[in-house]
Amino acid sequence: MITVTEHNATYIKIQCDDFGVEQELSEFFTFFAPGYRFMPSFKNKMWDGKIRLFNQRTKSIYKGLLPVVYKFAARGGYEIKLNGDLNLVINITKEEVISFMDGLQLTARGIPLEIREYQYEGVHGMLKSRRGIAVAATSAGKSAMIYTKLRYHLETEKSILLIVPTINLVNQMVSDFEDYSSINGWDTQAHVNKLFSGKERIFDKPITISTWQTLASMMKTDQKKYTELVECTDVLICDEAHQFKSTVVSKVVESFINTEFRMGTTGTLDGVHCLHPDTLIKVETGVKKISDIIVGDLVESFNEKTKIFELKPVNKVFKNINKCDELFEITLKTGEVILVTGNHEILTERGWVRADELLSVDNIMIDELTQTGKL
């Protein structure tokens, strides 16, 4: 039995009846930090290079990872008992989102903005989840989606903090909001505070836009004002979330222990699991480059329960790889070569293993055969 208890808006507590299950849970939520081999603390043998999301001492983990805890329990066949309000989903339909977004009458440079289908879907995802990361590519209208989320929460009198990486982005976001509001009459200046060095720290408006550097400084030098901001924040949004990696930023976000709505937005995510675009994938009609795969294609996948390969339909396609991604070359005894990012997991006889952690003695699953692979 796994018992999950709400601790606060940041953490949940997990108790396992069996210590072996707890150890398995800890390993499930443990991974190597990107580039750990080059970090001084690893080279000096002061750290093993691993990030552990589940704290076995306090029995705590981020509340936003609860859906992944469900997956862990389902994979192991473990029963889960929930204590407290652990519902991370809001009951809102896509039709309601479309109606609300159209009603905002968004504009760009004074011209009515044409809302795309993916934007409706993106905003729906952002509003129906109390936690999550919204990924929208450059020029996909990410700031318009953020604007819509803010306006929606204002309908229920929520106080909102939007964190961005730089002061320039604070000003840009305010300018974008004014642009979107040129027809609907929403007064951006009356609703939005800018918070950064040189600005007075007054939280008299429902929306505050700040940088994480400003908040980190406030946490150290102006605890009273920082606590005031933390206590009044109902919704926390971190834009360009892929840049929020440091321990300092983590401490800032973790400190909002009563903020139930948390959303990260970004144009890209680090650590995506990718295959080289030319990798051949088995489909119903033969083989196809993974870069040519589209939604609806039937691709061959391995069913871990039945231990057989099956044709399954593609539901979504993500094109995540970029020029700066380091690729690892896996050469099989057959001479076949597979190019993948280091964090792409490969199914081996000892379970799922990251590509950059494979050993020359590992046997990996290839079609109906098990082949020996070596890096």
N, C-alpha and C positions, 0 to 999 in steps of 0.2 A: 504494500500500500504506500502510495506517495501522497502526502498531505500538503496542500498549497494554501498558505495563509497570507492575506494582504497585510503588509507591514506599513507602507505608506504609498504615495503616488509614484515613488521611484523604485521601490523594492518589494519583492514578495519573499516569503520565507518558505523553504521546502524541507520537510521532514520525511525521511525514508525509514520504514520499519526494519529494513535490511541494510546493513552497512555496505554490503556488496553492491546493492543498487545505487546507494549514494556515491560510491566510488565510480561506478559506471556513468552516473549522471555527471560527475565532475569531469571525467575524461571526455564525455560527449561535448561539453562546453569548454574544452581546452584546445587551443590551436597555437601554432607558431606565429609570432609577429612577423609581418613582412620585412625582409631584410635583416632579420635578427642576427645572422652570422657576422654582419659587419658592425654591430653595435658594441661599443667598448665594454659594457657590462657583461655581455656574453663572452667576448674575447678574454676578459679578465676572470671568467668563471664565477662571476657574482650572480648570474641569472641564467636560467636554462633556455631562455628565448621564448618561453610560452606565456600566453595570456590566458588566465583562468577566469571565466565569467561567473562561475559558481563558487562562492566563498564557503568552503567547508567549515570554517571556524564559526561564522555567523549564520550559516545555512541560508544565505541570501543570494538573490540574483535579480537582474533588472526586470521590472514588471512587464515591460514590452516584449520580453522573450517568452512570455507564457505560452503563446501558440507553438513555440518550438519545444517547450516542455511537454505539451500535448503529443507532439510528434515522437519525442523520445519515449514517452509512456506507451504509445501505440506500437512502436517498433519492438519494444520489449515485452508487450503484453501485460503492462503494469496498470493496476487500478489507481485512479486519481480521486482524491476527495478535496473539495474546495471550501475554504472558509473565508467569508467576507465578500465584498463586491469586486468580482474579478471579470466582469463583462467588459471587454474592450471594443465591442461593436455597438454602433448607434443605428437605430432603426430609421433609415432614410432611403427612399427609393431613387433610382436614377431619374425618373420622371419629375420628382420634386426638385432635384438638383437642376435639371434643365429649365424648369419653370422659374426657379430662383435666379439662375445665372442670366437667363434672357431678360428677366425683369430689371436687372441692374443697368441695362443699356450701356454696356461698356463701349468706350471709344478709344481710338488711337489717332492722335493729331487731329482731333475734332471729327473724325469719320467713324461711323458705327463699326464696331469690331465684329467680324464674322467668327463665331465660335465653332471650332472644329469638333468632330465627334470624340477624338482622343482627349480633348480638353474637358468635355463633359464627363468622360469616364474617369479622368484624373481627379477632377474635383469631387466626384462621387466617392472615389476611394479615400480622398483626404478627409471627407466629412463623415463617412460611416465608421471610421476607425479612430479610436482614442490615441493610438500609437501607430507610427509607421514612417516609412521613407517614400517620398514621391520623387520619382526620377523622370525628368523632362529634358530632352535634348536642347541644345542651344537654339534659340529662335522658336521654341515650341510654345512660348507664352507662359512661362513659369510664374512670372510676377503677376500676371492676370489671374492665374489660378490661386496664388497666395492672396491676392486682393479679394477674390470671391470668398475664400475661407474666412478671412477676417470679417468681411461684411456679414457673413452668415452667423458667426459667433456674436457679433454685436447685436443681432436680433434678440438674443437671450441675455443681453447685458453682461457679457463676459469681458474681463480685462485681459489684454493680450500683450505679450512681449515677443517681438520679432528680432532675432539675433542674426547679424550679418558679419562678414569678416573684416570689412574696412569702413571708414567714415565715408568714402566716396559712394559705397553701396547704400549707406543710410540715406544720403541725399538723393541718390538715383531712385531708390524705392519710393520715397516721398514724391518725387517728380512723376514717376510712373502712376502712382495712385491719383495724382491730380489729373493726369492725362486721361485715365480711365473714367474720371468723374465729370468730364466737361459737359455732358448732357444731363446726367441723372441728378445733378445738383448737390451731391454729397460733398461736404466741406472737409477737405483733408486736413487743413490747418487746425480746425476745431476738434478733430478727433485724434491727431497723431502728435506725440512728443518725440523729439530727437534727443537721444542721450549719448553724449560722448564728451571727451575732454573739452573744457571751456563752456559747456552748456550747464545751466542750472538744473539741479536734480529735483525736479518737481514732477510728480506723477498724478496730474490732475486731469488727464485725458485717458480714454479707454485703451488706446494703442501706444505702446512705446517701442521705438526702433533704436537698437543700440548695437555696439560691437562687443564681441566676447572679451576683447582686451579691456574695454571700459568696465565691464562687469567684474572681471577678475581683479582689477585694481580696486573697485568699490568693495569687494569682498574683504580685501586686506585693510584698506585705509578708511572706509566709511561704512562700518558694519551696520549702523543704525539705518541709514538710507537703503542699504542693500537688503536688509531684512524687511523693510517696508515694501520694497519692490517684490521680493519673493512671496511675501504673504498675500499680496493683492493680485498676483498673476494666476489666471484661470487657464490660459492657453499659451503654450510655448512653441514657437516655430523657429527652427534653425535653418537659415538659408545657406546654400553652398555647404551642405553638411559633410561632404567628403573632406573638407578642410578642418573639421573639428576632431582632431586626432590626439592632441596633447592632453596630459594629465590635468593641466590647469583648466582646460575647457570642460573636461569630464566632471571636474569638481563643481564647476559653475552649474551645469545642467543637473547634476545629482542633487544640488542644494534645494531645488524647487520641489520639496517633498510633498506639497499639497496641490501641485499643478497636474490635474488629471489628463488634460489634452496636450499631447506632445507630438510634433510632426517635424521631420527633417525633409528638406527639399534640396535637390541637386541636379546638375546636368549630367553627372557621371558618378559612378561608384568605384572606389578602389577595391581590389581584391575580387573582381568578378572572375568566375570560372569559365575559361574559354578554350576552345579548340582552334587550330589554325583554319582560316576561311576555306582552304582547299581540301580540308579533311573530308573523305568520302564517307557518307552515311548510307546504310542500307534502308531502302524504302520499298514500298509495295511493288514497284515496277523495275527495281534493280538497285543502282546506287546513284547518289546525288551529292554534289558538294554541299557542305553545311551552310555555306553562304547563299546557296540557292534554295534552301528549305523555306517553305511558306506555311502559314497556318492552314491546317486541314490535311497536310501530307501525312501519310501513314509511315511511321519510321519504326525500325526494329529496336525494341528495348528489352532489358532483362528483368524478369519478374523474380524478385528475391524470395518470394514465398514458394512459388511453384518450381523455381530453378530452371525455367525455360524461357526462350526468347519469344516475344510477342510483338505484333504490329499494333502500335498505339498512335492516335491522332495528335498532331502538334497543336497546342492551344495558343501559345504565344512564341514570338521570335524576338530574341534580344541580340543586338549587334554591339557587343561591348568592347572588343579588342581594339587597341590603338597602338600607335607606333612605339610608345614607350614601354609596352608590356614585355617583360622578359619571357621568352619561350624556352621550354625544356624539350629536348629531343629524346624520345623513348624508342630504342631500337630492339625489335623482337628477334628471336632466333630465326624466324622465317625471313628476316631481312626487311620486314615492314617497319616504317618509321612513323611515329605519331608525334606531332608538335602540339604542346599544350602549355598554358600558363602554369606556373609552379603550384598554385593552390587548387588546380583542378583535381578532383578526387577520382582515383582509378580503383575499380573493384578487383581486389586480389583475394587469394586464399585466406589471408589474415584479416580480411575486411576492407573497408574503404580507406585508401591511403592517398595523401597528397602526392602529386607528381614529383615534387622536389624532395620527398622523403622515401621514394621507392628504393629498394635494394636490388642488386644484380641477381639475387636468388629468388626474387618475388615471381609468382605465377599470376598473371592477370587474365581476366576474362575477355576473350576475343571470339565472337560468334559462338558456335557450339563447342569450341575447343578451348582448352586452357594452354596458353603459350607462356614461355619464360621470357620476361622482358628485362632489359638492362639499360641504365641511363648512359 
